[in-house]
Amino acid sequence: MVIKAVLVGLLYWIAMGRANYFFSFAFRKPVVLGVFIGLVFGDVKTGLIYGATIQLMYMGGIEAGGNIPSDQGLAACIAIPAAIINSLDPAASVAIAVPFGVLGVLINNLRRTINSFYNTKADSFVEKGEYDKLSTFSFILPWLTNGVLYFTPVFIATLFGPSVVQAFIKVIPEWFMNGLANAGGMLPALGFALTLVVMGRKQYIPFFVLGFFFHAIAGFSMLTGAVIALCIALIVSMFKQNEEGELT
């Protein structure tokens, strides 16, 4: 069981370690992790079923400002092994995944807090022109720190059961959890600000305002909004192409 716990912990580290953003973004999806976790436990089919069931909970979710509303990677890496070991119903795996998805957000905010010290050190090396030391504080140390933060809870939860992690959450001081939550709550505002900078051209502002208030009034899901936005973008693009064709 120790080897399985180590492998699942490494899977979560690979998924969230961000050594390669394109790879980790796809790998941390529950439906993908379910295949590999199922492979570790010798039941790929069951792992995929649990992963796909948990994935439905995160369909259409967005990460504004890079801030994850819930850590689907941690949710999958703790809920799927627990569900496989105890032969739970797929719906029960979702119930297990929810609290650990919230715990993953706190871990992610803690990671960012620690990385801020590495970034400060890296900036000082740039100012001094010591570029040979830059990779240590801009990649190696943050990545190893990610390994400690991400590997440890999954290893413990897989080896001893989710109840151990739940007990750990109760031990964390409330002021500390609130501080991390507030720090993470500011990141979506930064994300929207960056989006407005990208969409800063006057001709794009009406689309942003229309989409914002249309979503607020209708209350549809993000996936539905993405489909509507895509259709509007295609229609505008076709009209623009026709106008350019007529001009030429």
Secondary structure, 3 states (H helix, E strand, C coil): CHHHHHHHHHHHHHHHCCCCHHHHHHHCCHHHHHHHHHHHCCCHHHHHHHHHHHHHHCCCCCCHHHCCCCCHHHHHHHHHHHHHHHCCCHHHHHHHHHHHHHHHHHHHHHHHHHHHHHHHHHHHHHHHCCHHHHHHHHHHHHHHHHHHHHHHHHHHHHHHCHHHHHHHHHHCCHHHHHHHHHHHHHHHHHHHHHHHHHCCCCCCHHHHHHHHHHHHHHCCCHHHHHHHHHHHHHHHHHHHHHHHHHHC
